[in-house]
Amino acid sequence: MTFEEMKHRVAAASALGLLLIACPSYAQTVAAAPKESSMTAQRQHTTSTSAGPRAAAEDTAIHPFRIQIPETELVELRRRITATRWPEKETVADHSQGVPLAMVRELARYWATDYDWRECEAKLNAVPQFVTTLDGLDIHFIHVRSKHADALPLIVTHGWPGSIIEQLKIIDPLTNPTAHDGNASDAFHVVIPSMPGYGFSGKPTSTGWGPERMGRAWAELMKRLGYTGYVAQGGDWGAFVVDQMGLQAPAGLLAIHTNMPATVPADVDRALLAGGPAPSGLSADEHRAYEQLVRTFKQVDYARLMASRPQTLYGIADSPVGLAAWLLDHNDADGQPAAAIASALNRTTSATGELTRDEILDNITLYWLTNTGVSASRLYWEYKGGFFNAKGVSIPVAVTVFPGEQYEAPRSWTERAYPKLIYYNKVDKGGHFAAWEEPELFSTEVRAAFSSLR
């Protein structure tokens, strides 16, 4: 199902009152938009053909958005899962050949028989969602304003193979900190966009939508929402986006926070790319980070394929099980498939916010229902820059190092990479999908990271 078809099937939000709690210019923009109550959204999905300035005639209105997947789509999903043609079992006892057959078969069994997408749909519809056109492309986003005065506006960007579902559990701790052992002065207004080609955002039909362009679009989004001063946060691809925002330094951006910092010095980066030994003179923490990066670069064949031939991934658009296996087969510090994801497949509930099987399937199902497996993959093709190397960001930066990340950035490298470092902390749990894995800890870190800007 295409994004356009999805848009024509989506029922618009009926409660205009949700919009009027926004800042004045935002409320004015929304109030000027065509009223959408029980009617389906009929806006045309458009895509610009260059990375240049927004066309003068671009629709800048902000439209309410509500998810309502037709039941026929869910029936078809279950039919396709059940009809999967399975390969033989792997010939090794470990994960070196990919996601094990038994793991995927058990996930597929549950997906087809017991999993309920409507629960995820209800969670998404419980928060205010909108669509607006940025640089010619429809961008879907969540926008939750805090009830607390002087809340700090924050835009949070997800990564791959994630989505806005990654951030759902941090919304309340950030917007309502007094209910989560925080103070009213810790509050944020939270904006969470779906990246182009992901979720309910538009799919680019031409090249140019990399992290650099996203950074400019996010700055325009925050301006359109009426925020004259704000901060930005990101992990995985979101970390690339906030680094680019830091380089662009748009008016109003006060600082960024990253949980996947780009800190690797040039000489170390050259040694890594050459596959050589670590440069001499590294401290113990730096040498450990080097070895972690060596391991990481041995586990990213999925990224190399998406960076070179994303269009070839037709199977993930045709087979739900193929899509699920592809989205599972990425790495973290503790394994490939990522240990945090693999362990979640055996967890049905969590009282502390840890990942569960249903949450993993929520994310995979979102990819399936929006048919964004291939469009999301193109981001790897679009980006031509370095990955963990220092980028030259000169605005204030905050960094949290999670132990399950691709590498644990040493303070020494971090201080060199981000000369205006305002916060650095290493925590004792959590990994690559920190907001998803450890939402309370992650939220505590974001509060602390930006406390000096209050």
N, C-alpha and C positions, 0 to 999 in steps of 0.2 A: 504494500500500500504506500503510495507516494505521500509526501508532505502535503501536497495540494489536496489530495483526497482526504487526508486526515483533517485538514483545516475545515473542509466542508462538512465534516461529520462531528465537529466539536461543538458542544453547546456552550454558549457564552455565559459568563457569570451574571447573575441577576441582581446581586446586592451592590448597587452603586455606592452604598455607604462605606464599603470597604475601601473604596478609592479615595473618599473625601477626607480620610484621616492622614493622607499624604501631605507633603509640604505644599504651600499655596500654588506654586507654578505647576507642580505635578497634577494637583487636583484640577486646575484650570485646563490643562492639556487633556486630561481624561474626560472632563465634563464636555469638552468640545467635540469629542469623538461621537460617531453615530451610536445611538443607544442599542445595546444588544441584550435582550432579556432572555426569552425562551427560544429566540431564533438562533440558527446556526451561523457561525462567522462566515462572511462572504468576501473577505478582503482578498485581493489578488496577491499571490506570492511572486515577488519580483527579485531579480538578482542583477547586480551591477556587473559590468564587463571589465572593469579596471579597478585598481586600488586608489584611484584619485578621489578628490573631494566629493561629498554627497551632492547629488544633483539637486538643483534649486527646487524642483517640483516634488521631491520626495515627501511622502506622507510621514509626518513626525508625530502623529497621534499615538497614544498608548491605549491598546484595546484589551479588555478583560479576556481571559482565556480559561476554559474549563475542559477537563478531559472526560470523554465519554466514549469508550471503545465499543463498537458494535459487538453484540454477543456472537455474531457469525464469525468474527475474526478470532475469537477465543476458541470457538468450536473447531475452526480450521487449524489453529495452532495445535490443539490436542490431537487432531487427526494426523497431522504431519509427524508429530513426535512418535505416535504409535506406529506409523508406517516406516520408520527409519530402517534403512538397510545397514546392518551393523558389520563392521570389519571383524577380522579375527583378533584374538587377544595379542597384546604385545609380547615379544619374545624375550623380554628381560624382566627382572624382578624389581626394578626401580622405575623412576620416571624419566629416564634418559631418552626414551623414544616418544615422549609426549604424555598427554593426559591418559591415565590407565582406563582400559575398557570398563572395568567394574565400577569405577568412580562415576563415569558418564552414564552408564546404564542405570545405576541406582538413582542418579539425579533425574534422568529422563522419566523413570517410572513414577517418581513423586510428582514431577512437573505435569505429567499427563493425567494423573488421577486425583491428587490431593491439593495441589497448589491453587491459590485463589488470587488472581490478578486484581479483583475488585477491592481487596483490602489495600493494596498499594495505591490504586486509583483514588480511593477515599482519603488516604494520607496526603496525596498530592493536592487533591481538591480542597483539603482543609486549610491550605495556605493560599494567600492571594497570588494568582498567576496572571501574566500579561504577555502581550506580543507587541513589538514595535519594530519599525523598519530602520535599520542602521546600515548606512553605506550600501543601500539597495537590497539588503537581505532581511527577511523577517527573523527577528531574534525573540525567542521565548525566554521568560525569566520569572523567577519568584521575587516578590518584594514584600517584606514584612517589616513594618515600622514598630519600634518599641513604644511602650506606653510611658517610658521614663523621659523626662525632659533632658535635653542636652545629650541625647544618645549620639554616638559617633557613626556616621554612615560608613558601611563596609561592603565592598563587592568581592565575592568569593568565586573562584573559577575551579571547576572540576578537571579531570583528566581522562585518559583512556586506560583501560576499558570501562570507564566510569560514566557518570551522568550527574544530574542534579540530585538524584537519589542518594548519592554519597553524602550530601550536606543536610539532608532532612533532619538528622538527629542533633545538629548543632544550632538550629534556628532558635529553639526556645531558650537554651542556655545563654545565647548571645543577646537575644532581644529581651529576655525576662530573667536577668541574672539573680534577682533577689529570691527566685524560686530554686536556685542552684548554688547556694552558698556564696553568692556574689553580692555586690553592692549596686545600688541604682546608678552610681557613677560609672559602672562597668558596661553599661548598656550600649548596644549597637542597633542601628537600622540596617537590615540585612538584604542585600541584592544578590541573587544567584542566577546568572544567565546560563542557558544551554549553549555550548559552543556551536558555531556553524557546522551543519552536517550531523549534529548530535540531537537526540531527543526530538522535541517539537520545534526546534529552530529550523529555518530553511536550509536547503541543501544547495551549496554553490554550484552553478552550472558553468563556471569559468574558473581559471586559476587565480591565485592571489590571496586566499584566506588562510594565512599563517598567523603565528602568534603576534607578529608586528601589527597586522591589520586589526586583529582582535583587540589589542591594547588600545588602539585609537578608537575603535567602536565602543569599548567599555567606558572610555573617558567621555564620549558623547552621550552614552546612556546615563551616566551619573549626572551630567549637566542637564540632560532632558528631564531627569527626575527632580531637578531643582537643588541638587547638592553642590554647594560651593567649596566645601572642604570634606575630604573623605580619605579612606585608606583602602588598600587592596590586599587580598590574600590568595595564595594558590599553591597547589601541590601537583606533581606529575606535570601534564601539559599546562595546568594552571600556573605552575612555577615559572614556566617559560613566558607566559603571558604577563605575569606581574614583573618579571625582569625587564621585558620590553616596555612596560608602562614606566618602570623606573628609568630606563634609558630615554624615553620620550618626555618624561617629566611634564605631563599636561597640567594646566592650571587647575588647582584644587586638590591634586594628589599630594597628600601629606607624607605618606610612608607606605612601604609594602612589608608584608610578612610572608615568608616562604618556609615550607617544611621539606622542600627538596632544593636546597641552595646550590647555586652554580659557583663554586669556589676554587676549582682546580687551577693552580698556577700554570702558566704557559709551558714551562719546561717539563712539568709533570704530565700535562696533557699530551705533549709530543711523545714522551716515553710510552704512555698508554697506547696511543694510536699506532706506534711502531711495534708494539708488542715486546718491548725491551724491559730490562730490569729497572727497578725504581732508581731515580737519581740519588746520588750520594747526599748525605747531610740531612735527610728527613728525620724528624723526631719520631718517637714511638707512635703517637697518634696519627701523624702524617703517613708513616709507613703502613699502618693498619688500614687507613683510608685507601691507600694505593692498592693494596691487596684486595680490598673489597671491590674496587672499581675493576680490577682485572677479572674477578669472578663475574661481576655484572655484565661486562662486555662479552663474556662467553655464553650469556643466557638471553641474548636479545635478537635471536634470529627472526622472531615474529616482527620485530620493529624493522629489520632490514628488508623483509619482504614487503611490508606496507610502504616503506620509503621508496621502494623501487618499482613494484608492480601491484598497486592496490586494486586496480580494476580486475585483476585476475581472480579475485576472491569471490567468484560467483556463488560458490557453494554455501557461503554463510548468508547469502540472501535467499537461498532456496531451501535450506535445511535448518530447522530450529536446533537440532542436536549438533550439527556442524558449527553453527554460530556459538552455541554454549561452550563447546570444546575449545574453540578459538579464543573466546573471551576468558576462559579459565587458564589458558596456557601462557601466562606471563609470570614474571619472577618477582621475588622480594629477597631480602637478605637471607632468608632461611629456606629458600627452595624455589623450584619451578616444577609444577604450578606453585604460585605464591603460597607460602605456608599458612598465612592468615586466611586466605580464601579456602584452601583445602580443608583446614580445620573447621571452618564455618559450615561446610557441607554436612558435618556431623552434629551441628548444634541447632536444636529446634527452638530454644528460647535463651534469653540472656537478661539477667536482672541488672547488669552493669553496662549495657550498651554494646557488648561485643557483637561481632557479625554473626548472623544466623543464616541458615539455608534459605529461608524465604527472602531475606534481603538480597542474597546473591541472585536468586531467581527474579526478583523485582527488576533488578538492573538488566539482566539478560532479556527478560520479557519486553522491557521498554525498547531495547535495541530491535527486537523482532517486530513488534507492533508498528514501529516507525520506519522499519526497513533501513536502518542507518548503519549496518555493519560495514558496508563498503564506503559510504560517504564519510563516516568517522575515520576510517583508515587513511583517507587521503591527506589528513593533516600531517602524517609522517612524510608523505611525498612533498608537501608544500614547504616544509621547513628545511632550509639548507645550512643552518648555522651549527655551532657546536652544542654539545649537550651539557656536560658538567663543568665546562671551562668558565672562568670568570668573564663577565660580559662588560664590566666597566660602569656599573650602576653607581650613581653618585648621590642619589637622594637618600633620606633615612631608611634603613632596612632593619627588620627584626627577623631572627632565625630561631627555629626550634628544630633540634636534631632528635629524631625518633630512631631507636635502635634497629628497627626492622626495615629501615630505608635502604635504598640501593648502596649508599655509603654513608658513613657518619662523618660529616664535615668537621674537621678540626677547627678549633677557635682561631688558630694562627692563620689558616687559609681564609677563614671567613672574614677576619678583620682586614686582610689585604684585599679581598674581593669586594667588600662593601665598606669603604672608608668611613661612612656615616652610620656605622652599626649602632643601633640604639638598644638592642636586646639580643642576647644569645643564651640559650639554655639547652642542655641535654637531659632528656627525660628517660625513664627506666622501662617504658613499655610503649607499644604502638609501632606501626610500620608505615609502609608506603601509602596506604589509604587511611591516614591518621584520623581524619574527621569521621570516617565510617567505622573504623575499628575501635577508637577510643574517644567518643564524642565529648565526654565531660572533661577529660584531660586536655583535649585539643582546645576546647572552649576556654579553659583556664589559661592556656598558653596564649591564645589570641588576646584575651583581656590584658594579661601581663605585658605582652609585646607592645601594645599601643598605649599603655597607661601614662607614659611620659608626655603624650600628646594631648591629654585631657585638659 
